[in-house]
């Protein structure tokens, strides 16, 4: 039984696993690791959401199979959210589906729409599920660099996009975008989305937009939705998540909304793959969307305060990090002394010498080299301690 599995062979070594192995070894020896490596929210889920989960889970029948595409009340709550936040109207039956997190939604959509050999345009650097969800589905990737010397240039990106589609044979079936970006924290304007939709409509290429960080922003300029663009629903679907907005990462509740054909395909394939989230979880998620929203601003403020402390204390330690205007990450250039050694070596040295974990940029694609991603998932005191530790090795 020496047969190798083709899909597994197509997946590269998971860079995070190497960093995680070192972290586990150090912790097994009693070392205290300040962990900025994973975007895993540490802020507690708001109390009223947990209370609704507890209340509903005691009701008879809630332990039965749920609904794969999401209970009607939760889909209706997402429709209302898009109306009040983006002034976008959605058809609850044809344009909205609940997913087990945005990650699962994107991966399942890849399975639904991909024929082996199809071309997908993916950002680089990128959250791993963006390219690898489609690799697993049998697609061929074309990487689009999103950064130039650490900065996102919208005009340059759109030029590259147009050229990539124009010179591709066969034409790409879909383009993935993610703003605010994980890992780079880059943001875009509605004007950018308008140009993006024009290009996609011209070439009949679907747009898959990951808006997981829609509510984590710091400059009083909320990130837009691509669906705010006129006729965007003809070619776009958008994924959102409750993981960061309400600190519900482990609850696994997300949404896909937009183009009815794509939502229909996702709905059909999900009906074969899962029964949906535990019903009380969906009811609690409904209460989150329909209930008081003060908790969102409180969570946002916590991340903003952490960001400010990170930027200030790291600068005093000799590490200048650009201040992100959104997301729960900072995208930090590695010190000059590590430019030839690379981001993985820097991440390992931070772990072993400073007891600080970060995510190496190379883990997000070749164009992520030269940077590390820092998650704002430790409290302010721990961030200050990390800066002191890092000062010793810079």
N, C-alpha and C positions, 0 to 999 in steps of 0.2 A: 504493500500500500504506500508506494513512494510518490504517488501523484501529487503535484502541487496545484493549488487552486488559483486559477487565472486572476480573479478579482483581487485576491490577497496579494499576489505577486505585483499587481499594478500599484499597490499602495507603498509609498516609500517608508523607510524607518521613521517612527514617530519621534521627532526631536525632543518633545516634551518628556518622553519616557526616560531619557538619559538624565535630564535635570531632576525629574521626580525621584529617580533611583538614588541619586546623591542626597537629596533632601530626606528621603526615608532612612538612609543609612545614618545620617547625622542625628536625626531625631531619635533613632533607636539607641544612640549613645548618650541621650539626654540633652543634646544641644537644642537651644531655643532658636528657631528659624523665624525671622520676620518675613512673612510670605506675601510678596507682591506678584507672585507668578501667575496666578489663575484669577480670572474675573468672576470670583465666587462671592456674591454679596454676603457680608457679615452682619448687616443691619437686620434686626428682627422684623419679621412680617408684622404689619400693623395689627393691633389687638382685635379690632372689630372684624377683620377678615378671618382670623383664627376662631373667634367666637361663632361666626356663621358656619364654619366647617364643623365645629364641635356640635352645634345645634342640629345641623342637617344629618350628620352621620348617625345620630340616634333615632332617626325616623325610620319606620318600617319600609323595606323595599329599596333602600338606597344602596344596598350592597349588590344589587343585581347589575347585569350588563347595562352600560350606558349607551350613548348615541355617538357613533364614530365621528360625525361631522360637528358634534357639539349640541348641547341642549338649546332649544329655541331661545330661552331667556338670556343665555350668554351671548348668542349670536346677535340678538337684539341690542344688548348692552354695547357690543362692539360697534354696531351701526350708529348708536347714539354718540359714542365716543368720537367717531370720525366726523359726525355732523358738528359737534361743538368744538372740536379741536382743529379740524381742517376745513370745515364747511363743505364736506364731500358726502354725497348721498350714495348709499349702497343698497342693493337688493338683498334682503336677508336670506332669500332662498337660493339665489344664483351667484352671489358675489361675496359670500362670507363663509368661512369654515374655521372651526376650532382645531388646533393642532396640539400635539404633545410637545410644545415649545417650538420656537421658530426653527431650531436646528432640525428637528424631526420633519417639520413641514417642508423645508427646502429639500431634504434628502428624499422624502417620498415623492415630491413633485418631480425630482430628477428621474426617479424610477418610472413615473407616469408618462413623461413626455419624450424620453430619450431613446433613440434607436442607436445601436452600436455604430460608431463612426461619425455621429453628429458632432458638430463643432459648437463649443461653448466658450464665450469670452468671459474670463474671470479676472478680477483685480489681483494685483500682486504688488505689495504684500496683502494678504487676505486672511480672514478667519478660515481655518482649515476646511470646514464643511462646505464652504463655497466651491472650491475646485473639486474636493474629493468626493462630495456627494454625487457629482456627475461622473467622475472617474469610475466610481463603484458601479454606476449605471451603464458604463460602457462608452461614454462620450470621449471625444478628443478635445484637449484644452488648448486655447490660445490665451496667453497671459498678457494683460494690459498693465504696464507700469503705472502706478498712481502717484508716485512721488518723484520729484526732481530736486536733488540735494535737500531732501527732508521736507519739501514744500509741495503741496498739491496745486498744480496750475490747471485750472478748468479748461482754458482754451487749448492748451497743449494736449490734454487728455481727450477732448472732443475731436481734435485733429487726428490723433492716433487711432481713436475708435473708428472714425469714418474710413481711414486708410485700411485698417485691419479688416473691416467688413468688405470693403470694395475689392480688396485683393485676395480674399479668402474663397476657396473653392473646395467643397460646397460652402454656401453662405451659412454663417452661424445661425442656429435656431434660437439662441437666447444669450442675453448679456446679464451678468450679475453686477449689481452696484450695492454699496453699503455706506450710508452717511447718516449720522455720525459714524465714522469708521472704527471698526475693530480690526486691526490694532492701532491705526495711526491717529485716531481721534479727529480726522479731517471732517469738515462740514461743507455743505454747499448751499446755494440759494435756489429759490424757485426759478430764477432765470436760467440757471444751469440745467435744471430738469426740463425746462421747455425746449432747450436745444437738444437735449438727450432724446426726448420723445420725437422730435422732428427727424433725427437720424434713424431711430429705430423704426418709425413708420415708413420712412423712405425705403428701407431695406427689408421691411416685414420681419423684423427681429424682435422677439419678446424681451421685455425687461423684467428681471426679478430683483426687486428692491428689498433689502434687509434694513428695516427701521427699528431694530431692537432697542436703540438708545434714544427714542423719540422724546422722552421726558427728562433725560439727564443732560441738561445744558446749563451754562453758567453766565451767559451774557445778556439775558433778557431777550434773546432772539431765538424763539423756538424753532427747531429744525422743521422744514416743510415736508410734506408728503408728495411723492411723485404723482399721486392721484389728483392733486389740486390742478394739474395741468389739463387743459382742454383736450379731450379725446385720448387721454392717457390710458383709460380703461380698455381701449381697443387693443393695446399691446402690453400692458403692465399688470403685474400682481405684486402686492406688497406684504411683507411679513413683519409682524410686531410680536412683542412678548411681554408678559407680566413679570418676568424674572427680575429685571432691574427697576422698573417703574414702581412696583410694590414690594420689592425684595422677596420674590416668590420663586427663586430659581429652581428649587427642588420640587415645586408643585407641578412643573411641566405643563404650563398653559401658555399657548401662543395662538396666533391667528394668521390666516392668509386671506387677503381681500383683493378685489379688483376684477380683472378679466374673467368673464363667465366661463369661457372655454377652458382656461387653465384651472379655475376653481372646480369645474366639473370633472376634469381629469383627476385632480387631487382627491376629490370626494370619492370617486369610484375606486381608486387604488387603495385609499384608506379603509374603505368598507371591507376589503379583503385582508387587511393587515392588522387592524386594531378595532377595539370597541369604544375607543375614546377614553378620556380620563375618568377616574372615580367620580360619580355624580356629585357627592358633597363638595369635592374640590371645584367642580364647575359652578356649583351654586355659590360657593364662597368667592370665586372669581367674579361672578355676576355682581355680588354685593360690593366687591372692590371697585368695579367700574361705575356702578350706580350710586355708591355711597359717598361719604365726605372725602374730598380730595386733598385735604390739608396734609395728609401723610406724604403725598408726592413731593410737595415743596419742602417738607422736613427732610426727606431722603435726599433730595437735590442739594439742599443746604449742607448736609453732612458731607457729601462728596466734594462740594465746592470748598469747604473749609479744609478738608484733607488735601485737596489739590494745592491750595494756597500754602499750606505748611510744607508740603513736599517741595514745591518750587523754591520757596524761601530757604529752607534748611539745606537742601542739596546745593544750592548756589553758594551758601556759606561754606560748604564742605569742598567746593571747587568743581562741582559738576553742574553745569548750566543746562537746564532742561526747558524746552519750550512749554508754555502754559496752555493746556488744552481748553478749548471753549465749550466742549461737550464730551460725552461718553464718560466712562469710569476708568479711563486709562490715560497715561502720559507716554508719549513715544519719544524716547530719549536717545540721543546719539551717544555711542560708546566713546570713552576717552581716547585721545589721540594715541596714547601708548598701546592701545589694543587694536588699532585699525588693521594691522597686519595679522593679528591673532584671531580676530573675529568675535562675533557676538556670543557664540556658544562658550568659548574660552572665558570671556568676561563674565558670563552668567555663572560659570562653574567657580571662578575665583571669588565672586561676590558671595557665593554660597559657603565655600570652605573657609575663606579668610574673614569675611565680614558678617557671616551668618544672616545674609539677606538673599531671598529668592526673587528673581525676575524671569521673564520669558525672553529668550534670545530671539532677535528679529529674524534670523534665518529659519526659525520654525514656521514663519508665516509666508515663506517663499524667498527666492533668491534675491529679490529686490528689497527684502527686509534686512539684509545683511548691513552691519554697521550701526544697528539700533537695538534697543531692548524695549519691551513693553512693561510698564509698571502699573499694576492694578491698584486702585485706591480702596483697598479692602482691609487695611489695618488702621487702627485709631491714631489720633494725632500724636499721642505719646510714643507709640511704636514707630511712627514715621520719623520723629525726632531722633529716636535711638538708632534707627537705621542710618540716618545721615551721619551720626557720630561714628558708627562702625565703618561706614564707607570712606569717611575722611582718612582713615588709617591706611587705606590701600591705594588711594589716588595719587 
